[in-house]
């Protein structure tokens, strides 16, 4: 899984550099997030590629991540979601639990 990571405004920002979709092996993704959580990460923002989309497995993994960050009183944000991702979160009702931000400055605590 290709990605870049940065820390800004108290958020670990994961910039995915590989499309996520129905055939994506999410094990490496889960291990990465678990490792960050074990190291004390609290707030997580994920930016998916423009061609990424969510299937039921991806949504399940995101709900797991949401639980992990909420246990640490943190935030999970989808950064710059494409239309398919934003619509999927709306349809399944996760937009009420997982925040979306159009820019890094829109992250909670952003400048």
JOCORJO-V840587 format. One line per field, one symbol per residue. psi: psi as a letter, one per 40 degrees, with the letter a starting at -180 (. if undefined). A space follows every 50 residues. Layout:
psi=???
This chain:
psi=hhiiiihhfehhhhhhehhhadehheddddddddddddeehdhhhhhiid eiihaddddddddddddddddefaihhhhfiidddddddddeeeeddhii heideeihei.
